[in-house]
Amino acid sequence: MCGLLVTRVWAGEPPAQKLPSALLAFPLIQADEIGGDTRIEVVNLSGRGQLLQCFYVYGDTCTEIGFFISLTPYQPISWLATAGLSDTFSGSAVPPFVGHGEMKCAVVPPEGLSELEDHNTIQGRAIVYSSSGRTVSYGAVGFQRLSPGEFTGVIALNGQAYAQCPDKLHFDVLADRPTAVPASTSELVLIPCTQDLLLQIPTELTVQFLIINEFETQFSTSTSFECFSRRRLGEVSDSLNRATLGTDTAHIVVRGVNGPLLGLVIDDVPFQAVTGTAGNEPSFQGGRTATVTFP
């Protein structure tokens, strides 16, 4: 009698967006003391109070600073990064943040509450602006809890406990024009999905880029970073400069070699004699497993 061995392949799925989530990732928080700041917004979409554990991660040092936020039912809350937040009534205490980096927030249900509706309760958004008036608005990446269970601090983004991280990020971008008048140079921000905030061990990633112009000519390159990356598109690859690319726009596929990542493009948009900025959020393809460890 012959046996038949069946191999089952599980296809990864990216996180579903615009849904109440259990973990939020804000890829870019930027603030300085000369007028630049980030307005951070979080809303509780549930009918019961929620406790959030959050962490800023500094992009230059890879160190973190943690805090807790308490939300009443259906409460929206916002604060400026440079000012922080102090609410003695709810016990929320957000420290001031000056620098550049990212932020993650996770829902911590009360002890004994472990159903999906106890975890999937929040959404978030950020508005980043500089002293020059350049503004970028974007939605936080939300990861849903997929199976019941208590919050342990180890957030397994594996498609079973929580939604997976995206395998690939897809961006449609404007080509850089560094010598044009006015000059326009967009930026790419990347952060790792896997993060150990308990031991504060920085995550190092190698990143591959596939760049496709309007004629479907392909270019490729790779780079690496530790915990946070923010670079002009022309610094990522010469092929993202208009003179080399040969077209006004490009499609970029971004993939971490040794782990998944999240990101955001800051479009530099020419308009008459000046340029403006806009947040350019990626579309997601596929899913890969990652782990975020909270203290």
C-alpha positions in Angstrom: 0.0 0.0 0.0 1.4 3.3 -1.0 1.2 6.3 1.3 0.6 9.8 0.1 2.4 12.6 1.8 0.7 16.0 1.4 2.6 19.2 2.1 0.5 22.1 3.2 1.8 25.5 2.4 0.4 28.4 4.4 0.3 31.7 2.5 1.1 34.7 4.7 -1.3 37.6 4.8 -0.5 41.3 5.5 -2.2 43.1 8.4 -5.8 44.3 7.6 -5.9 48.1 7.9 -8.6 50.5 9.0 -9.9 48.0 11.6 -9.9 48.2 15.4 -6.5 46.8 16.4 -4.5 45.5 19.3 -1.1 46.9 18.4 -0.3 50.2 16.6 3.0 51.1 15.0 3.8 54.8 14.1 6.8 54.7 11.7 7.8 58.3 12.2 7.7 60.6 15.2 9.7 63.8 14.8 10.1 66.7 17.1 12.5 69.5 17.9 12.7 72.6 20.0 12.5 75.2 17.2 8.9 74.6 16.0 8.9 71.0 14.6 6.6 68.6 16.3 4.3 65.5 15.9 0.6 65.5 16.9 -0.2 61.9 17.9 -3.8 60.7 18.0 -5.2 57.5 19.4 -8.9 56.6 19.8 -10.6 53.9 21.8 -13.3 52.4 19.7 -14.7 50.2 22.4 -17.4 50.7 25.0 -15.1 50.0 28.0 -12.0 51.7 29.4 -8.6 50.6 27.9 -5.0 50.6 29.1 -2.3 51.0 26.5 1.4 50.3 27.0 3.5 52.5 24.6 7.1 53.0 23.7 9.0 55.7 21.9 12.2 54.3 20.1 14.9 56.9 19.4 16.1 56.5 15.8 19.7 57.7 16.5 20.4 55.6 19.7 17.9 52.8 19.3 16.9 53.3 23.0 13.3 53.3 24.2 11.2 55.1 26.7 7.9 53.6 27.9 4.7 54.9 29.3 1.0 54.0 29.8 -2.2 55.7 28.5 -5.6 55.1 30.1 -8.7 55.7 27.8 -12.3 55.9 28.8 -15.0 54.3 26.6 -14.9 55.7 23.1 -12.3 58.3 24.0 -10.0 60.0 21.5 -6.8 61.4 22.9 -4.0 63.4 21.3 -0.8 65.1 22.4 2.2 66.9 21.0 5.5 64.9 21.2 7.5 67.8 22.6 4.9 68.5 25.4 3.9 65.0 26.3 0.7 64.5 28.4 -0.1 64.5 32.1 -3.6 63.5 33.2 -3.9 62.9 36.9 -7.6 61.8 36.6 -6.8 58.8 34.3 -3.2 58.3 35.3 -1.9 58.8 31.8 1.6 60.2 31.8 3.3 60.6 28.4 6.9 62.0 28.6 8.1 64.7 26.2 9.9 63.4 23.1 12.5 65.4 21.2 14.3 63.8 18.3 13.3 61.4 15.6 12.1 57.8 15.8 9.0 55.7 16.0 6.3 54.6 18.5 4.4 51.4 19.3 1.3 51.0 21.5 -0.4 47.8 22.6 -3.7 47.1 24.3 -3.3 45.6 27.8 -6.8 44.2 28.7 -7.6 43.9 32.5 -6.7 40.6 34.1 -9.3 38.0 33.2 -10.4 39.6 30.0 -8.9 37.8 27.0 -11.5 37.8 24.2 -10.8 39.4 20.8 -13.1 42.3 21.6 -10.9 43.0 24.7 -7.8 43.4 22.5 -9.0 44.9 19.2 -10.0 48.4 20.3 -7.8 51.1 19.0 -6.8 53.2 15.9 -4.1 55.9 15.5 -2.9 58.7 13.4 0.0 61.1 13.4 0.7 64.6 11.9 4.3 65.5 11.6 5.3 69.1 10.8 8.5 71.2 10.8 9.3 74.8 11.6 9.2 75.5 7.8 5.5 74.4 7.7 6.1 71.2 5.8 3.5 68.7 7.1 3.0 64.9 6.7 -0.1 63.1 7.9 -0.3 59.3 8.0 -2.3 56.4 9.7 -0.6 54.1 12.2 -0.2 50.5 11.1 -2.7 48.4 13.0 -2.2 44.7 13.9 -5.3 42.8 15.1 -5.3 40.1 17.8 -6.5 36.9 16.0 -7.0 34.4 18.9 -8.2 34.9 22.5 -5.6 35.1 25.3 -4.1 37.4 27.9 -1.6 40.0 27.1 1.9 38.7 28.1 4.1 41.4 26.6 5.4 39.0 23.9 3.4 40.0 20.8 3.7 37.2 18.3 2.9 38.6 14.9 2.6 35.2 13.4 -0.8 35.1 11.8 -2.2 33.0 14.7 -1.9 35.1 17.9 -1.7 38.5 16.1 -1.7 39.4 12.4 1.5 39.1 10.5 3.8 41.8 9.4 3.7 42.5 5.6 6.3 40.6 3.5 6.6 43.4 1.0 5.9 47.1 0.9 4.7 48.7 -2.4 5.1 52.5 -3.0 4.3 54.6 -6.0 6.6 57.6 -5.8 7.7 60.7 -7.6 11.3 60.6 -9.0 13.8 62.9 -7.2 14.7 66.1 -9.0 17.6 67.5 -6.9 18.8 70.0 -9.6 15.3 71.2 -10.7 13.8 74.5 -9.7 12.2 74.0 -7.3 14.2 71.0 -6.3 12.2 68.0 -5.0 13.7 65.1 -2.9 11.3 62.6 -1.3 12.3 60.5 1.7 11.8 56.9 2.7 11.4 55.9 6.4 11.8 52.3 7.4 11.5 50.5 10.8 11.8 46.8 11.7 8.7 44.7 12.7 10.7 42.6 15.1 11.7 44.5 18.2 13.0 43.6 21.6 12.0 46.5 23.9 12.7 44.4 27.0 16.4 44.0 26.5 16.7 47.0 24.1 18.5 44.9 21.5 18.6 46.8 18.2 17.2 45.0 15.1 19.5 45.1 12.1 17.9 44.6 8.7 19.2 44.2 5.2 16.7 45.6 2.7 16.2 44.8 -1.0 14.6 47.3 -3.4 13.0 46.6 -6.8 12.5 49.8 -8.7 10.3 49.9 -11.8 9.9 52.9 -14.0 6.9 53.8 -16.3 8.4 51.8 -19.2 8.7 48.7 -16.8 12.4 48.9 -16.9 13.7 47.4 -13.6 16.5 48.5 -11.3 17.5 46.9 -8.0 19.6 47.7 -5.0 20.1 46.8 -1.4 21.0 48.6 1.8 21.0 47.9 5.6 20.0 49.8 8.7 19.7 49.4 12.5 16.4 50.1 14.2 15.4 53.2 12.1 16.2 54.5 8.6 15.3 57.8 7.0 16.9 58.5 3.6 16.3 60.5 0.5 15.2 58.4 -2.4 18.2 59.4 -4.4 20.4 58.2 -1.5 18.7 54.8 -1.6 19.5 54.4 -5.3 20.7 56.7 -8.2 17.9 55.1 -10.3 15.3 57.0 -8.2 16.7 60.3 -9.6 14.7 61.5 -12.6 17.8 61.7 -14.8 18.6 58.0 -14.3 15.1 56.7 -13.9 13.9 58.3 -17.2 10.3 58.8 -16.0 8.5 61.1 -13.6 7.3 58.3 -11.3 8.4 54.9 -10.1 7.0 51.8 -8.4 9.2 50.6 -5.5 8.9 47.1 -3.9 10.7 47.0 -0.5 11.5 43.7 1.3 13.6 43.0 4.4 15.9 40.1 3.7 16.3 38.9 7.3 13.0 40.1 8.7 9.9 42.1 7.8 9.6 45.9 8.0 7.2 48.8 8.0 7.6 52.2 6.3 6.4 55.4 5.0 7.4 57.7 2.1 7.4 61.5 2.5 6.6 62.8 -1.0 8.2 66.1 -1.9 5.7 67.5 -4.4 6.6 70.4 -6.7 3.9 73.1 -6.9 4.7 76.2 -8.9 7.7 77.9 -7.3 7.7 75.8 -4.1 7.4 72.2 -2.9 5.0 70.6 -0.5 5.0 67.4 1.4 2.6 64.5 1.7 2.5 61.2 3.6 2.7 58.2 1.2 1.6 55.0 2.9 2.5 51.7 1.2 0.2 48.9 0.1 1.1 45.5 1.6 1.8 42.2 0.0 2.0 38.8 1.8 2.8 38.2 5.4 5.9 37.3 7.5 6.3 36.4 11.2 7.8 38.8 13.6 7.9 39.4 17.4 7.6 42.5 19.5 8.7 42.1 23.1 7.4 44.6 25.7 8.8 44.7 29.2 
